[in-house]
Amino acid sequence: MPVELARVDQGAAVALLSVLTRHPQDGLPWIMELIVHGKAQGRGIGKSLAALAEDRFRAMGAERARLCTFEQMSSSREFWSALGWRAIRHNTRNENGQSVMVMEKSLVLA
């Protein structure tokens, strides 16, 4: 079941988080999209929404989660890597034939 959340600031949506609680191919939860408007970036909104998704996945009993990001978007790769996500597949093609990197994160708290 996809879940979407928008972060609103002064009446305008500034961020969107879309998750899939169970991917049909691997059964894992996935972050499908995390978008923060350019003017709202750098304020911790993306980090906060990523943490929210991870917490919800943990509450469902998930031990790991996945996402994909475009290979060319170094800022996105760096963002997710800084939050503890690691690349598990490179140059994978998404449903539109675009080159993406699949990333995964353990949700088990130490």
C-alpha positions in Angstrom: 0.0 0.0 0.0 1.6 3.3 -1.0 1.6 6.1 1.6 2.2 9.7 0.8 3.0 12.5 3.2 3.4 16.2 2.4 5.2 18.7 4.6 3.5 22.0 4.6 5.1 25.3 5.5 3.0 28.5 5.6 0.2 26.9 3.6 2.5 25.5 0.8 3.7 21.9 0.3 7.5 22.0 0.5 8.2 18.2 0.6 6.7 14.9 -0.4 7.4 11.5 0.9 6.0 8.4 -0.8 6.6 4.9 0.5 5.6 1.4 -0.4 5.0 -0.7 2.7 5.7 -4.0 0.8 7.3 -4.2 -2.6 5.7 -6.9 -4.7 9.1 -8.3 -5.8 11.1 -8.5 -2.6 8.5 -7.9 0.1 10.5 -5.1 1.7 9.3 -1.6 2.4 10.6 1.0 0.0 11.0 4.8 0.0 9.6 5.5 -3.5 10.2 9.3 -3.5 11.5 12.0 -1.2 11.3 15.4 -2.7 12.1 18.7 -0.9 11.5 22.0 -2.7 14.7 23.8 -3.5 13.9 26.8 -1.3 13.2 24.4 1.7 16.4 22.3 1.3 19.0 22.5 4.0 16.5 22.8 6.8 16.5 19.2 7.9 13.1 18.4 6.3 14.4 15.6 4.1 16.3 14.0 7.0 13.2 14.3 9.2 10.9 12.7 6.6 13.5 9.9 6.0 13.6 9.2 9.7 9.8 9.1 9.8 9.7 6.5 7.1 12.4 4.4 8.8 10.5 4.6 12.1 7.2 3.5 10.5 9.0 0.6 8.7 10.5 -0.5 12.1 7.0 -0.3 13.7 5.8 -2.7 11.0 8.5 -5.1 12.0 10.8 -4.5 9.0 14.5 -5.2 9.6 15.7 -3.4 6.4 14.3 -1.1 3.7 15.3 -0.1 0.2 15.1 2.9 -2.2 16.5 3.8 -5.6 18.0 7.0 -6.8 19.2 8.1 -10.2 22.8 7.2 -10.8 23.6 10.8 -12.1 22.3 12.6 -9.0 25.4 12.7 -6.8 23.6 15.0 -4.3 20.9 12.4 -3.8 23.5 9.6 -3.4 25.4 11.7 -0.9 22.2 12.5 1.1 21.2 8.9 1.5 24.7 7.7 2.2 25.0 10.2 5.0 21.9 8.7 6.5 23.4 5.2 6.6 22.0 3.8 3.3 24.4 1.8 1.2 24.4 0.9 -2.5 23.6 -2.7 -3.3 23.0 -2.5 -7.0 24.4 -0.1 -9.6 23.2 0.7 -13.2 19.8 -1.0 -12.7 17.0 0.1 -15.0 13.8 1.4 -13.6 10.4 1.0 -15.3 11.2 4.0 -17.5 14.5 2.6 -18.6 16.5 5.1 -16.5 19.7 4.1 -14.8 19.2 3.9 -11.0 21.1 2.7 -8.0 19.3 0.6 -5.4 20.2 1.4 -1.8 19.4 -0.5 1.3 19.5 0.3 5.1 19.4 -2.0 8.1 16.6 -0.8 10.4 17.8 -2.9 13.4 18.8 -0.6 16.2 22.0 -1.5 17.9 
